[in-house]
Each structure stands twice: as structure tokens, then as C-alpha cells.
Amino acid sequence: MQMNPIGWFEIYVDDMSRAKAFYESVFKVTLEKLNNETGIDVEMWVFPCEMESYGATGALCKMSDV
């Protein structure tokens, strides 16, 4: 299996609805909301991925206190 040097990325945004619409439109994907169980006030939307396939995935992140 081919390995990717990047396993996970996060793109921090100020306007989640705008960023989500942009990335979904550009990449022709649907982002999925990630349940936050950390206690940290952050909203995350994950790019689609397949763990058995080559490539990296990540999420859009918005922190309310930033």
C-alpha cells in the first residue's frame, strides 16, 4: 500500500457556511459534520475519505472564541 506523508489536515475558517459551500463546490464533495466530544468549542466538517485508499483527509474548523 502506498503511503501519504500527510495523514490529516485542518483548515481554520471564520465563516463556516461560506467555507463549507466553497470547498463542497470546488471539490464536488459533501462534507460531514464531526461530532465534538472533546469539550473544546470547535465546529468541524470533515472531507470524505477512504482509510484503505491513498490520500489524506482533514476538516474545516471554526473555533468560537477565536
Predicted model as a PDB file, atoms N, CA, C, CB and O in Angstrom, pLDDT in the B-factor column:
MODEL        1                                                                  
ATOM      1  N   MET A   1       0.848  -1.188   0.000  1.00 59.00           N  
ATOM      2  CA  MET A   1       0.000   0.000   0.000  1.00 59.00           C  
ATOM      3  C   MET A   1       0.885   1.240   0.000  1.00 59.00           C  
ATOM      4  CB  MET A   1      -0.960   0.004   1.225  1.00 59.00           C  
ATOM      5  O   MET A   1       1.838   1.341   0.772  1.00 59.00           O  
ATOM      6  N   GLN A   2       0.560   2.161  -0.861  1.00 66.00           N  
ATOM      7  CA  GLN A   2       1.300   3.420  -0.951  1.00 66.00           C  
ATOM      8  C   GLN A   2       0.942   4.320   0.232  1.00 66.00           C  
ATOM      9  CB  GLN A   2       0.998   4.139  -2.293  1.00 66.00           C  
ATOM     10  O   GLN A   2      -0.229   4.422   0.597  1.00 66.00           O  
ATOM     11  N   MET A   3       1.934   4.970   0.829  1.00 68.00           N  
ATOM     12  CA  MET A   3       1.709   5.828   1.989  1.00 68.00           C  
ATOM     13  C   MET A   3       1.762   7.294   1.576  1.00 68.00           C  
ATOM     14  CB  MET A   3       2.751   5.542   3.089  1.00 68.00           C  
ATOM     15  O   MET A   3       2.509   7.666   0.671  1.00 68.00           O  
ATOM     16  N   ASN A   4       0.968   8.118   2.243  1.00 69.00           N  
ATOM     17  CA  ASN A   4       0.939   9.553   2.011  1.00 69.00           C  
ATOM     18  C   ASN A   4       1.654  10.225   3.174  1.00 69.00           C  
ATOM     19  CB  ASN A   4      -0.526  10.082   1.859  1.00 69.00           C  
ATOM     20  O   ASN A   4       1.411   9.856   4.322  1.00 69.00           O  
ATOM     21  N   PRO A   5       2.533  11.205   2.921  1.00 70.00           N  
ATOM     22  CA  PRO A   5       3.250  11.865   4.015  1.00 70.00           C  
ATOM     23  C   PRO A   5       2.341  12.701   4.913  1.00 70.00           C  
ATOM     24  CB  PRO A   5       4.337  12.743   3.452  1.00 70.00           C  
ATOM     25  O   PRO A   5       2.717  13.030   6.038  1.00 70.00           O  
ATOM     26  N   ILE A   6       1.163  13.043   4.431  1.00 72.00           N  
ATOM     27  CA  ILE A   6       0.207  13.815   5.237  1.00 72.00           C  
ATOM     28  C   ILE A   6      -0.948  12.901   5.594  1.00 72.00           C  
ATOM     29  CB  ILE A   6      -0.301  15.092   4.473  1.00 72.00           C  
ATOM     30  O   ILE A   6      -1.544  12.275   4.717  1.00 72.00           O  
ATOM     31  N   GLY A   7      -1.270  12.820   6.884  1.00 77.00           N  
ATOM     32  CA  GLY A   7      -2.355  11.956   7.312  1.00 77.00           C  
ATOM     33  C   GLY A   7      -3.630  12.708   7.633  1.00 77.00           C  
ATOM     34  O   GLY A   7      -4.728  12.167   7.501  1.00 77.00           O  
ATOM     35  N   TRP A   8      -3.484  13.970   8.060  1.00 86.00           N  
ATOM     36  CA  TRP A   8      -4.642  14.760   8.483  1.00 86.00           C  
ATOM     37  C   TRP A   8      -4.294  16.240   8.358  1.00 86.00           C  
ATOM     38  CB  TRP A   8      -5.065  14.406   9.949  1.00 86.00           C  
ATOM     39  O   TRP A   8      -3.174  16.644   8.672  1.00 86.00           O  
ATOM     40  N   PHE A   9      -5.246  17.045   7.901  1.00 92.00           N  
ATOM     41  CA  PHE A   9      -5.042  18.491   7.850  1.00 92.00           C  
ATOM     42  C   PHE A   9      -6.265  19.195   8.415  1.00 92.00           C  
ATOM     43  CB  PHE A   9      -4.761  18.963   6.401  1.00 92.00           C  
ATOM     44  O   PHE A   9      -7.362  18.638   8.415  1.00 92.00           O  
ATOM     45  N   GLU A  10      -6.080  20.403   8.890  1.00 94.00           N  
ATOM     46  CA  GLU A  10      -7.182  21.228   9.379  1.00 94.00           C  
ATOM     47  C   GLU A  10      -7.067  22.610   8.753  1.00 94.00           C  
ATOM     48  CB  GLU A  10      -7.176  21.317  10.937  1.00 94.00           C  
ATOM     49  O   GLU A  10      -5.991  23.209   8.738  1.00 94.00           O  
ATOM     50  N   ILE A  11      -8.184  23.108   8.239  1.00 96.00           N  
ATOM     51  CA  ILE A  11      -8.254  24.447   7.661  1.00 96.00           C  
ATOM     52  C   ILE A  11      -9.148  25.270   8.585  1.00 96.00           C  
ATOM     53  CB  ILE A  11      -8.809  24.425   6.170  1.00 96.00           C  
ATOM     54  O   ILE A  11     -10.350  25.022   8.678  1.00 96.00           O  
ATOM     55  N   TYR A  12      -8.558  26.243   9.261  1.00 96.00           N  
ATOM     56  CA  TYR A  12      -9.321  27.067  10.204  1.00 96.00           C  
ATOM     57  C   TYR A  12      -9.990  28.209   9.449  1.00 96.00           C  
ATOM     58  CB  TYR A  12      -8.402  27.621  11.334  1.00 96.00           C  
ATOM     59  O   TYR A  12      -9.354  28.898   8.652  1.00 96.00           O  
ATOM     60  N   VAL A  13     -11.280  28.401   9.710  1.00 97.00           N  
ATOM     61  CA  VAL A  13     -12.080  29.390   8.979  1.00 97.00           C  
ATOM     62  C   VAL A  13     -12.831  30.287   9.959  1.00 97.00           C  
ATOM     63  CB  VAL A  13     -13.074  28.689   8.019  1.00 97.00           C  
ATOM     64  O   VAL A  13     -13.065  29.918  11.109  1.00 97.00           O  
ATOM     65  N   ASP A  14     -13.205  31.478   9.475  1.00 95.00           N  
ATOM     66  CA  ASP A  14     -14.024  32.399  10.258  1.00 95.00           C  
ATOM     67  C   ASP A  14     -15.509  32.241   9.946  1.00 95.00           C  
ATOM     68  CB  ASP A  14     -13.592  33.834   9.998  1.00 95.00           C  
ATOM     69  O   ASP A  14     -16.356  32.376  10.829  1.00 95.00           O  
ATOM     70  N   ASP A  15     -15.813  31.953   8.679  1.00 96.00           N  
ATOM     71  CA  ASP A  15     -17.192  31.841   8.221  1.00 96.00           C  
ATOM     72  C   ASP A  15     -17.409  30.411   7.716  1.00 96.00           C  
ATOM     73  CB  ASP A  15     -17.509  32.900   7.099  1.00 96.00           C  
ATOM     74  O   ASP A  15     -17.123  30.107   6.558  1.00 96.00           O  
ATOM     75  N   MET A  16     -17.914  29.540   8.590  1.00 96.00           N  
ATOM     76  CA  MET A  16     -18.031  28.119   8.256  1.00 96.00           C  
ATOM     77  C   MET A  16     -18.975  27.877   7.089  1.00 96.00           C  
ATOM     78  CB  MET A  16     -18.508  27.339   9.463  1.00 96.00           C  
ATOM     79  O   MET A  16     -18.651  27.093   6.197  1.00 96.00           O  
ATOM     80  N   SER A  17     -20.124  28.523   7.071  1.00 97.00           N  
ATOM     81  CA  SER A  17     -21.075  28.253   5.978  1.00 97.00           C  
ATOM     82  C   SER A  17     -20.489  28.650   4.624  1.00 97.00           C  
ATOM     83  CB  SER A  17     -22.398  29.010   6.218  1.00 97.00           C  
ATOM     84  O   SER A  17     -20.701  27.961   3.626  1.00 97.00           O  
ATOM     85  N   ARG A  18     -19.770  29.737   4.593  1.00 98.00           N  
ATOM     86  CA  ARG A  18     -19.136  30.186   3.337  1.00 98.00           C  
ATOM     87  C   ARG A  18     -18.022  29.224   2.918  1.00 98.00           C  
ATOM     88  CB  ARG A  18     -18.566  31.623   3.496  1.00 98.00           C  
ATOM     89  O   ARG A  18     -17.945  28.830   1.755  1.00 98.00           O  
ATOM     90  N   ALA A  19     -17.159  28.848   3.864  1.00 98.00           N  
ATOM     91  CA  ALA A  19     -16.052  27.938   3.559  1.00 98.00           C  
ATOM     92  C   ALA A  19     -16.569  26.568   3.133  1.00 98.00           C  
ATOM     93  CB  ALA A  19     -15.125  27.795   4.775  1.00 98.00           C  
ATOM     94  O   ALA A  19     -16.066  25.978   2.177  1.00 98.00           O  
ATOM     95  N   LYS A  20     -17.567  26.069   3.840  1.00 97.00           N  
ATOM     96  CA  LYS A  20     -18.140  24.764   3.512  1.00 97.00           C  
ATOM     97  C   LYS A  20     -18.726  24.765   2.101  1.00 97.00           C  
ATOM     98  CB  LYS A  20     -19.222  24.380   4.535  1.00 97.00           C  
ATOM     99  O   LYS A  20     -18.491  23.838   1.326  1.00 97.00           O  
ATOM    100  N   ALA A  21     -19.477  25.792   1.774  1.00 98.00           N  
ATOM    101  CA  ALA A  21     -20.060  25.902   0.424  1.00 98.00           C  
ATOM    102  C   ALA A  21     -18.965  25.975  -0.634  1.00 98.00           C  
ATOM    103  CB  ALA A  21     -20.973  27.147   0.324  1.00 98.00           C  
ATOM    104  O   ALA A  21     -19.081  25.360  -1.694  1.00 98.00           O  
ATOM    105  N   PHE A  22     -17.907  26.723  -0.352  1.00 98.00           N  
ATOM    106  CA  PHE A  22     -16.805  26.865  -1.303  1.00 98.00           C  
ATOM    107  C   PHE A  22     -16.128  25.520  -1.572  1.00 98.00           C  
ATOM    108  CB  PHE A  22     -15.777  27.875  -0.777  1.00 98.00           C  
ATOM    109  O   PHE A  22     -16.003  25.115  -2.728  1.00 98.00           O  
ATOM    110  N   TYR A  23     -15.691  24.825  -0.521  1.00 96.00           N  
ATOM    111  CA  TYR A  23     -14.962  23.571  -0.710  1.00 96.00           C  
ATOM    112  C   TYR A  23     -15.843  22.475  -1.291  1.00 96.00           C  
ATOM    113  CB  TYR A  23     -14.376  23.107   0.605  1.00 96.00           C  
ATOM    114  O   TYR A  23     -15.368  21.674  -2.096  1.00 96.00           O  
ATOM    115  N   GLU A  24     -17.104  22.421  -0.908  1.00 97.00           N  
ATOM    116  CA  GLU A  24     -18.007  21.432  -1.491  1.00 97.00           C  
ATOM    117  C   GLU A  24     -18.203  21.695  -2.977  1.00 97.00           C  
ATOM    118  CB  GLU A  24     -19.360  21.442  -0.766  1.00 97.00           C  
ATOM    119  O   GLU A  24     -18.286  20.757  -3.770  1.00 97.00           O  
ATOM    120  N   SER A  25     -18.278  22.958  -3.356  1.00 97.00           N  
ATOM    121  CA  SER A  25     -18.453  23.315  -4.764  1.00 97.00           C  
ATOM    122  C   SER A  25     -17.189  23.036  -5.580  1.00 97.00           C  
ATOM    123  CB  SER A  25     -18.836  24.789  -4.888  1.00 97.00           C  
ATOM    124  O   SER A  25     -17.264  22.450  -6.660  1.00 97.00           O  
ATOM    125  N   VAL A  26     -16.047  23.448  -5.073  1.00 97.00           N  
ATOM    126  CA  VAL A  26     -14.788  23.280  -5.803  1.00 97.00           C  
ATOM    127  C   VAL A  26     -14.425  21.804  -5.984  1.00 97.00           C  
ATOM    128  CB  VAL A  26     -13.658  24.004  -5.071  1.00 97.00           C  
ATOM    129  O   VAL A  26     -14.042  21.388  -7.077  1.00 97.00           O  
ATOM    130  N   PHE A  27     -14.547  21.015  -4.914  1.00 94.00           N  
ATOM    131  CA  PHE A  27     -14.135  19.618  -4.968  1.00 94.00           C  
ATOM    132  C   PHE A  27     -15.272  18.653  -5.278  1.00 94.00           C  
ATOM    133  CB  PHE A  27     -13.508  19.237  -3.674  1.00 94.00           C  
ATOM    134  O   PHE A  27     -15.046  17.447  -5.379  1.00 94.00           O  
ATOM    135  N   LYS A  28     -16.495  19.168  -5.432  1.00 96.00           N  
ATOM    136  CA  LYS A  28     -17.662  18.330  -5.759  1.00 96.00           C  
ATOM    137  C   LYS A  28     -17.815  17.189  -4.754  1.00 96.00           C  
ATOM    138  CB  LYS A  28     -17.535  17.758  -7.189  1.00 96.00           C  
ATOM    139  O   LYS A  28     -17.948  16.024  -5.130  1.00 96.00           O  
ATOM    140  N   VAL A  29     -17.791  17.551  -3.458  1.00 95.00           N  
ATOM    141  CA  VAL A  29     -17.942  16.596  -2.364  1.00 95.00           C  
ATOM    142  C   VAL A  29     -18.969  17.120  -1.372  1.00 95.00           C  
ATOM    143  CB  VAL A  29     -16.586  16.337  -1.661  1.00 95.00           C  
ATOM    144  O   VAL A  29     -19.392  18.274  -1.450  1.00 95.00           O  
ATOM    145  N   THR A  30     -19.360  16.272  -0.450  1.00 96.00           N  
ATOM    146  CA  THR A  30     -20.213  16.676   0.661  1.00 96.00           C  
ATOM    147  C   THR A  30     -19.429  16.464   1.945  1.00 96.00           C  
ATOM    148  CB  THR A  30     -21.560  15.874   0.676  1.00 96.00           C  
ATOM    149  O   THR A  30     -19.012  15.346   2.245  1.00 96.00           O  
ATOM    150  N   LEU A  31     -19.229  17.528   2.696  1.00 97.00           N  
ATOM    151  CA  LEU A  31     -18.537  17.428   3.970  1.00 97.00           C  
ATOM    152  C   LEU A  31     -19.500  16.921   5.032  1.00 97.00           C  
ATOM    153  CB  LEU A  31     -17.937  18.787   4.379  1.00 97.00           C  
ATOM    154  O   LEU A  31     -20.700  17.192   4.980  1.00 97.00           O  
ATOM    155  N   GLU A  32     -18.960  16.182   5.997  1.00 95.00           N  
ATOM    156  CA  GLU A  32     -19.772  15.583   7.050  1.00 95.00           C  
ATOM    157  C   GLU A  32     -19.402  16.200   8.396  1.00 95.00           C  
ATOM    158  CB  GLU A  32     -19.585  14.046   7.084  1.00 95.00           C  
ATOM    159  O   GLU A  32     -18.222  16.334   8.722  1.00 95.00           O  
ATOM    160  N   LYS A  33     -20.412  16.572   9.168  1.00 95.00           N  
ATOM    161  CA  LYS A  33     -20.169  17.176  10.476  1.00 95.00           C  
ATOM    162  C   LYS A  33     -19.532  16.151  11.407  1.00 95.00           C  
ATOM    163  CB  LYS A  33     -21.484  17.719  11.085  1.00 95.00           C  
ATOM    164  O   LYS A  33     -19.994  15.014  11.510  1.00 95.00           O  
ATOM    165  N   LEU A  34     -18.469  16.567  12.080  1.00 89.00           N  
ATOM    166  CA  LEU A  34     -17.775  15.713  13.032  1.00 89.00           C  
ATOM    167  C   LEU A  34     -18.296  16.013  14.422  1.00 89.00           C  
ATOM    168  CB  LEU A  34     -16.240  15.918  12.960  1.00 89.00           C  
ATOM    169  O   LEU A  34     -18.284  17.162  14.863  1.00 89.00           O  
ATOM    170  N   ASN A  35     -18.755  14.976  15.117  1.00 86.00           N  
ATOM    171  CA  ASN A  35     -19.242  15.160  16.487  1.00 86.00           C  
ATOM    172  C   ASN A  35     -18.081  15.548  17.391  1.00 86.00           C  
ATOM    173  CB  ASN A  35     -19.932  13.872  17.012  1.00 86.00           C  
ATOM    174  O   ASN A  35     -17.034  14.900  17.388  1.00 86.00           O  
ATOM    175  N   ASN A  36     -18.275  16.601  18.156  1.00 76.00           N  
ATOM    176  CA  ASN A  36     -17.237  17.105  19.041  1.00 76.00           C  
ATOM    177  C   ASN A  36     -17.460  16.566  20.451  1.00 76.00           C  
ATOM    178  CB  ASN A  36     -17.220  18.649  19.042  1.00 76.00           C  
ATOM    179  O   ASN A  36     -18.399  16.966  21.139  1.00 76.00           O  
ATOM    180  N   GLU A  37     -16.600  15.671  20.863  1.00 74.00           N  
ATOM    181  CA  GLU A  37     -16.700  15.093  22.200  1.00 74.00           C  
ATOM    182  C   GLU A  37     -15.507  15.477  23.064  1.00 74.00           C  
ATOM    183  CB  GLU A  37     -16.811  13.577  22.114  1.00 74.00           C  
ATOM    184  O   GLU A  37     -15.259  14.857  24.098  1.00 74.00           O  
ATOM    185  N   THR A  38     -14.764  16.507  22.638  1.00 70.00           N  
ATOM    186  CA  THR A  38     -13.542  16.892  23.343  1.00 70.00           C  
ATOM    187  C   THR A  38     -13.787  17.904  24.447  1.00 70.00           C  
ATOM    188  CB  THR A  38     -12.548  17.451  22.371  1.00 70.00           C  
ATOM    189  O   THR A  38     -12.953  18.062  25.339  1.00 70.00           O  
ATOM    190  N   GLY A  39     -14.917  18.589  24.400  1.00 71.00           N  
ATOM    191  CA  GLY A  39     -15.165  19.659  25.351  1.00 71.00           C  
ATOM    192  C   GLY A  39     -14.625  20.999  24.874  1.00 71.00           C  
ATOM    193  O   GLY A  39     -14.884  22.029  25.497  1.00 71.00           O  
ATOM    194  N   ILE A  40     -13.883  20.995  23.781  1.00 74.00           N  
ATOM    195  CA  ILE A  40     -13.369  22.228  23.180  1.00 74.00           C  
ATOM    196  C   ILE A  40     -14.447  22.764  22.248  1.00 74.00           C  
ATOM    197  CB  ILE A  40     -12.012  21.983  22.408  1.00 74.00           C  
ATOM    198  O   ILE A  40     -15.042  22.002  21.485  1.00 74.00           O  
ATOM    199  N   ASP A  41     -14.701  24.060  22.302  1.00 85.00           N  
ATOM    200  CA  ASP A  41     -15.755  24.666  21.495  1.00 85.00           C  
ATOM    201  C   ASP A  41     -15.257  24.886  20.068  1.00 85.00           C  
ATOM    202  CB  ASP A  41     -16.222  26.000  22.120  1.00 85.00           C  
ATOM    203  O   ASP A  41     -14.801  25.974  19.716  1.00 85.00           O  
ATOM    204  N   VAL A  42     -15.353  23.826  19.249  1.00 90.00           N  
ATOM    205  CA  VAL A  42     -14.917  23.894  17.858  1.00 90.00           C  
ATOM    206  C   VAL A  42     -15.928  23.146  16.988  1.00 90.00           C  
ATOM    207  CB  VAL A  42     -13.483  23.297  17.689  1.00 90.00           C  
ATOM    208  O   VAL A  42     -16.403  22.069  17.347  1.00 90.00           O  
ATOM    209  N   GLU A  43     -16.241  23.736  15.849  1.00 93.00           N  
ATOM    210  CA  GLU A  43     -17.121  23.116  14.852  1.00 93.00           C  
ATOM    211  C   GLU A  43     -16.227  22.561  13.755  1.00 93.00           C  
ATOM    212  CB  GLU A  43     -18.179  24.146  14.271  1.00 93.00           C  
ATOM    213  O   GLU A  43     -15.362  23.267  13.238  1.00 93.00           O  
ATOM    214  N   MET A  44     -16.434  21.295  13.398  1.00 94.00           N  
ATOM    215  CA  MET A  44     -15.595  20.664  12.378  1.00 94.00           C  
ATOM    216  C   MET A  44     -16.453  19.945  11.335  1.00 94.00           C  
ATOM    217  CB  MET A  44     -14.611  19.676  13.029  1.00 94.00           C  
ATOM    218  O   MET A  44     -17.417  19.253  11.664  1.00 94.00           O  
ATOM    219  N   TRP A  45     -16.073  20.131  10.074  1.00 96.00           N  
ATOM    220  CA  TRP A  45     -16.704  19.435   8.953  1.00 96.00           C  
ATOM    221  C   TRP A  45     -15.604  18.692   8.204  1.00 96.00           C  
ATOM    222  CB  TRP A  45     -17.476  20.435   8.003  1.00 96.00           C  
ATOM    223  O   TRP A  45     -14.632  19.298   7.755  1.00 96.00           O  
ATOM    224  N   VAL A  46     -15.762  17.371   8.069  1.00 95.00           N  
ATOM    225  CA  VAL A  46     -14.724  16.500   7.538  1.00 95.00           C  
ATOM    226  C   VAL A  46     -14.898  16.258   6.041  1.00 95.00           C  
ATOM    227  CB  VAL A  46     -14.724  15.176   8.281  1.00 95.00           C  
ATOM    228  O   VAL A  46     -16.011  16.056   5.554  1.00 95.00           O  
ATOM    229  N   PHE A  47     -13.772  16.283   5.320  1.00 93.00           N  
ATOM    230  CA  PHE A  47     -13.758  15.908   3.912  1.00 93.00           C  
ATOM    231  C   PHE A  47     -13.897  14.386   3.818  1.00 93.00           C  
ATOM    232  CB  PHE A  47     -12.446  16.403   3.207  1.00 93.00           C  
ATOM    233  O   PHE A  47     -13.421  13.668   4.696  1.00 93.00           O  
ATOM    234  N   PRO A  48     -14.547  13.890   2.758  1.00 90.00           N  
ATOM    235  CA  PRO A  48     -14.719  12.441   2.624  1.00 90.00           C  
ATOM    236  C   PRO A  48     -13.365  11.738   2.472  1.00 90.00           C  
ATOM    237  CB  PRO A  48     -15.623  12.119   1.416  1.00 90.00           C  
ATOM    238  O   PRO A  48     -12.415  12.303   1.929  1.00 90.00           O  
ATOM    239  N   CYS A  49     -13.296  10.505   2.958  1.00 82.00           N  
ATOM    240  CA  CYS A  49     -12.053   9.739   2.832  1.00 82.00           C  
ATOM    241  C   CYS A  49     -12.347   8.249   2.854  1.00 82.00           C  
ATOM    242  CB  CYS A  49     -11.069  10.104   3.959  1.00 82.00           C  
ATOM    243  O   CYS A  49     -13.422   7.811   3.265  1.00 82.00           O  
ATOM    244  N   GLU A  50     -11.378   7.495   2.406  1.00 76.00           N  
ATOM    245  CA  GLU A  50     -11.412   6.039   2.492  1.00 76.00           C  
ATOM    246  C   GLU A  50     -10.092   5.625   3.116  1.00 76.00           C  
ATOM    247  CB  GLU A  50     -11.637   5.358   1.074  1.00 76.00           C  
ATOM    248  O   GLU A  50      -9.029   5.845   2.535  1.00 76.00           O  
ATOM    249  N   MET A  51     -10.156   5.034   4.283  1.00 70.00           N  
ATOM    250  CA  MET A  51      -8.948   4.702   5.038  1.00 70.00           C  
ATOM    251  C   MET A  51      -8.024   3.740   4.289  1.00 70.00           C  
ATOM    252  CB  MET A  51      -9.330   4.100   6.369  1.00 70.00           C  
ATOM    253  O   MET A  51      -6.814   3.755   4.517  1.00 70.00           O  
ATOM    254  N   GLU A  52      -8.563   2.913   3.411  1.00 72.00           N  
ATOM    255  CA  GLU A  52      -7.750   1.951   2.681  1.00 72.00           C  
ATOM    256  C   GLU A  52      -7.150   2.525   1.404  1.00 72.00           C  
ATOM    257  CB  GLU A  52      -8.574   0.745   2.348  1.00 72.00           C  
ATOM    258  O   GLU A  52      -6.369   1.849   0.734  1.00 72.00           O  
ATOM    259  N   SER A  53      -7.506   3.776   1.053  1.00 74.00           N  
ATOM    260  CA  SER A  53      -7.035   4.383  -0.190  1.00 74.00           C  
ATOM    261  C   SER A  53      -5.913   5.370   0.060  1.00 74.00           C  
ATOM    262  CB  SER A  53      -8.177   5.075  -0.906  1.00 74.00           C  
ATOM    263  O   SER A  53      -5.763   5.900   1.161  1.00 74.00           O  
ATOM    264  N   TYR A  54      -5.125   5.609  -0.983  1.00 74.00           N  
ATOM    265  CA  TYR A  54      -4.060   6.595  -0.926  1.00 74.00           C  
ATOM    266  C   TYR A  54      -4.655   7.990  -0.848  1.00 74.00           C  
ATOM    267  CB  TYR A  54      -3.132   6.470  -2.145  1.00 74.00           C  
ATOM    268  O   TYR A  54      -5.655   8.276  -1.506  1.00 74.00           O  
ATOM    269  N   GLY A  55      -4.059   8.847  -0.063  1.00 74.00           N  
ATOM    270  CA  GLY A  55      -4.512  10.230   0.040  1.00 74.00           C  
ATOM    271  C   GLY A  55      -4.672  10.646   1.484  1.00 74.00           C  
ATOM    272  O   GLY A  55      -4.604   9.823   2.397  1.00 74.00           O  
ATOM    273  N   ALA A  56      -4.884  11.920   1.673  1.00 79.00           N  
ATOM    274  CA  ALA A  56      -5.045  12.472   3.015  1.00 79.00           C  
ATOM    275  C   ALA A  56      -6.428  13.077   3.143  1.00 79.00           C  
ATOM    276  CB  ALA A  56      -3.956  13.528   3.320  1.00 79.00           C  
ATOM    277  O   ALA A  56      -7.071  13.406   2.146  1.00 79.00           O  
ATOM    278  N   THR A  57      -6.871  13.219   4.359  1.00 87.00           N  
ATOM    279  CA  THR A  57      -8.127  13.896   4.604  1.00 87.00           C  
ATOM    280  C   THR A  57      -7.956  14.858   5.761  1.00 87.00           C  
ATOM    281  CB  THR A  57      -9.252  12.888   4.890  1.00 87.00           C  
ATOM    282  O   THR A  57      -6.922  14.885   6.428  1.00 87.00           O  
ATOM    283  N   GLY A  58      -8.989  15.642   5.979  1.00 93.00           N  
ATOM    284  CA  GLY A  58      -8.933  16.611   7.053  1.00 93.00           C  
ATOM    285  C   GLY A  58     -10.284  17.268   7.223  1.00 93.00           C  
ATOM    286  O   GLY A  58     -11.314  16.732   6.817  1.00 93.00           O  
ATOM    287  N   ALA A  59     -10.258  18.449   7.838  1.00 95.00           N  
ATOM    288  CA  ALA A  59     -11.519  19.091   8.180  1.00 95.00           C  
ATOM    289  C   ALA A  59     -11.413  20.608   8.134  1.00 95.00           C  
ATOM    290  CB  ALA A  59     -11.975  18.648   9.554  1.00 95.00           C  
ATOM    291  O   ALA A  59     -10.337  21.190   8.274  1.00 95.00           O  
ATOM    292  N   LEU A  60     -12.566  21.221   7.933  1.00 97.00           N  
ATOM    293  CA  LEU A  60     -12.704  22.660   8.163  1.00 97.00           C  
ATOM    294  C   LEU A  60     -12.990  22.821   9.648  1.00 97.00           C  
ATOM    295  CB  LEU A  60     -13.851  23.309   7.263  1.00 97.00           C  
ATOM    296  O   LEU A  60     -13.758  22.043  10.214  1.00 97.00           O  
ATOM    297  N   CYS A  61     -12.391  23.808  10.285  1.00 95.00           N  
ATOM    298  CA  CYS A  61     -12.535  24.012  11.726  1.00 95.00           C  
ATOM    299  C   CYS A  61     -12.869  25.473  12.019  1.00 95.00           C  
ATOM    300  CB  CYS A  61     -11.243  23.594  12.468  1.00 95.00           C  
ATOM    301  O   CYS A  61     -12.293  26.391  11.434  1.00 95.00           O  
ATOM    302  N   LYS A  62     -13.812  25.663  12.937  1.00 95.00           N  
ATOM    303  CA  LYS A  62     -14.151  27.008  13.388  1.00 95.00           C  
ATOM    304  C   LYS A  62     -14.227  26.987  14.903  1.00 95.00           C  
ATOM    305  CB  LYS A  62     -15.496  27.505  12.761  1.00 95.00           C  
ATOM    306  O   LYS A  62     -15.022  26.257  15.494  1.00 95.00           O  
ATOM    307  N   MET A  63     -13.390  27.797  15.516  1.00 90.00           N  
ATOM    308  CA  MET A  63     -13.384  27.916  16.970  1.00 90.00           C  
ATOM    309  C   MET A  63     -14.126  29.190  17.324  1.00 90.00           C  
ATOM    310  CB  MET A  63     -11.925  27.925  17.548  1.00 90.00           C  
ATOM    311  O   MET A  63     -13.830  30.254  16.779  1.00 90.00           O  
ATOM    312  N   SER A  64     -15.085  29.096  18.229  1.00 80.00           N  
ATOM    313  CA  SER A  64     -15.943  30.245  18.520  1.00 80.00           C  
ATOM    314  C   SER A  64     -15.248  31.356  19.290  1.00 80.00           C  
ATOM    315  CB  SER A  64     -17.133  29.795  19.288  1.00 80.00           C  
ATOM    316  O   SER A  64     -15.666  32.510  19.199  1.00 80.00           O  
ATOM    317  N   ASP A  65     -14.200  31.044  20.046  1.00 68.00           N  
ATOM    318  CA  ASP A  65     -13.518  32.074  20.852  1.00 68.00           C  
ATOM    319  C   ASP A  65     -12.381  32.753  20.120  1.00 68.00           C  
ATOM    320  CB  ASP A  65     -12.986  31.465  22.118  1.00 68.00           C  
ATOM    321  O   ASP A  65     -11.713  33.618  20.687  1.00 68.00           O  
ATOM    322  N   VAL A  66     -12.147  32.384  18.879  1.00 54.00           N  
ATOM    323  CA  VAL A  66     -11.014  32.935  18.134  1.00 54.00           C  
ATOM    324  C   VAL A  66     -11.475  33.997  17.189  1.00 54.00           C  
ATOM    325  CB  VAL A  66     -10.279  31.850  17.372  1.00 54.00           C  
ATOM    326  O   VAL A  66     -10.662  34.581  16.472  1.00 54.00           O  
TER     327      VAL A  66                                                      
ENDMDL                                                                          
END                                                                             
